[in-house]
Amino acid sequence: MANTFNKELAKKVRNAQEDIKTDFCKYCEEKTCDGCFVGDMTEVYTLRAEIVLEQSEIDRINSMILMTGDEIYEKYGLNKDETVIHTATFADGSKLYIKLVVCDSDATPYVESVLFDKNDCLLACSDPENVNDGVRFDGDWELESAGIRYVATVKAKESCILNAEIILEQDELDFINQLLSMTGDEIYGKYGLKRDETIVYTAVFPDGMQADVKLVICDGENKPYTEAVLFDKNGFQKAYTDPEDEYTGDWELEYDDVNYVVTVTAKEPVGYRSDSIFGDGYRDAVDVMAHEIFELQNADILDTLADGILKDMDIAEHLKHLSYDISSPKSVYFADILEEEDESVAEEKEKNFVREILDAVREKTGKNIKYVLWLSDSVDDVVAEYELNDAITEFDEYSTADSVVLSDIGKGGKLFGYEEMPAVIRTVNRKMETV
């Protein structure tokens, strides 16, 4: 473009930009101006417009650029000289058409841009470009006419994403997964649920839209299927997914340029404790378990492991023997530990035996347990089992996910083993309010 200032031309561009309230001038503080004499005047004489497409449409056209005419016909049914066209309209009424033109046989298509004024008179066109020129459909397409630069930008639509969650109790999710593994006949025989009956959980999005995630019972030898359905705030259906065979995970639905994502997960298992009862700072697995077994004579740790995760291992018999010994007046199997007179030697023997237990747990579960915590299933259990004279007002909540249950004394709590030092999720009061 010439290095000359044309005031009339600059005003024409300014007026067109003013119509769409665009700040076109980057070189002065005015919202609109008559054109600043900067460099080659490029930005002053520029009109811009956008073509916003779905990403899938951009990907489709860009893939066609790489294909031959035969391949395009086979996949999309387009013949020679047929086109894919998208249009940008500028503030002065001019239109810039960007089109892909299909060629025949082994030839790849070409892409070109054509500019018309508001009366559909041809103003300018670009040279044809194909895959050998590295052409892409998205990006900037630029043509010039009568000293004005027209730039059309092809870009993907920016998706608005709204998220919501459905958090289920583990037993609810286990029931759904059990149904998914059964036939319609089996479900009817066991639970009385018939064809087209559903199990539904609902998520509500910030804009008032709702999504139902459903399990739908089928008949005969057919297993149930799952699907998600999107409704507006008035209850009208707006979108739905294809049938699936899983319930958890992300469900994506699209409506009115918004992607609605529902995530179905199991509620994170948690436990509760009060350090005023269980003691603050006692976390080391070897120290705590040795103290519980040999000092407090807690046989439940031994019995829980022998009857549970270690029942198929050789050490299970030793655990049963030690459980018997610590519950009896005289040792039969572990006198070398239980009747050791040297206190420091006895303590080391106790800890070594606990280490053997934890080695067996690691062999069976793959978890290297280093820390332990006594946790109750609920705040009410803590109160019912441990509140004596002084009221318990605060309770620490811990995750029990990825832990191993080493002892289970019912409402009295469970001893959970962890590979990493467990951290408090939150502190709550008796009403389960975070404090």
Stockholm file with secondary structure:
# STOCKHOLM 1.0

chainA/1-435         MANTFNKELAKKVRNAQEDIKTDFCKYCEEKTCDGCFVGDMTEVYTLRAEIVLEQSEIDRINSMILMTGDEIYEKYGLNKDETVIHTATFADGSKLYIKLVVCDSDATPYVESVLFDKNDCLLACSDPENVNDGVRFDGDWELESAGIRYVATVKAKESCILNAEIILEQDELDFINQLLSMTGDEIYGKYGLKRDETIVYTAVFPDGMQADVKLVICDGENKPYTEAVLFDKNGFQKAYTDPEDEYTGDWELEYDDVNYVVTVTAKEPVGYRSDSIFGDGYRDAVDVMAHEIFELQNADILDTLADGILKDMDIAEHLKHLSYDISSPKSVYFADILEEEDESVAEEKEKNFVREILDAVREKTGKNIKYVLWLSDSVDDVVAEYELNDAITEFDEYSTADSVVLSDIGKGGKLFGYEEMPAVIRTVNRKMETV
#=GR chainA/1-435 SS CCSCCCHHHHHHHHHHHHHTTCCCCSSSSSSSCSCCCCTTCTTTTEEEEEEEECHHHHHHHHHHHTSCHHHHHHHHCCCTTCEEEEEEECTTSCEEEEEEECCCTTCCCEEEEEEECTTCCEEEECCCBCGGGTCCSSEEEEEEETTEEEEEEEEECCCEEEEEEEEECHHHHHHHHHHHTSCHHHHHHHHCCCTTCEEEEEEECTTSCEEEEEEECCCTTCCCEEEEEEECTTSCEEEECCCBSCCSEEEEEEETTEEEEEEEEECCCEEEECHHHHCSSCCBHHHHHHIIIIISCCHHHHHHHHHTTTTTSTHHHHHHHHHHHHTSSSCSSCHHHHTCCSHHHHHHHHHHHHHHHHHHHHHHHSCCCCEEEEEBSSHHHHHHHHCCSSCCCCEEEEECTTCEEEEECGGGCEEEEESSCCCCCEEECTTCCBC
#=GC SS_cons         CCSCCCHHHHHHHHHHHHHTTCCCCSSSSSSSCSCCCCTTCTTTTEEEEEEEECHHHHHHHHHHHTSCHHHHHHHHCCCTTCEEEEEEECTTSCEEEEEEECCCTTCCCEEEEEEECTTCCEEEECCCBCGGGTCCSSEEEEEEETTEEEEEEEEECCCEEEEEEEEECHHHHHHHHHHHTSCHHHHHHHHCCCTTCEEEEEEECTTSCEEEEEEECCCTTCCCEEEEEEECTTSCEEEECCCBSCCSEEEEEEETTEEEEEEEEECCCEEEECHHHHCSSCCBHHHHHHIIIIISCCHHHHHHHHHTTTTTSTHHHHHHHHHHHHTSSSCSSCHHHHTCCSHHHHHHHHHHHHHHHHHHHHHHHSCCCCEEEEEBSSHHHHHHHHCCSSCCCCEEEEECTTCEEEEECGGGCEEEEESSCCCCCEEECTTCCBC
//
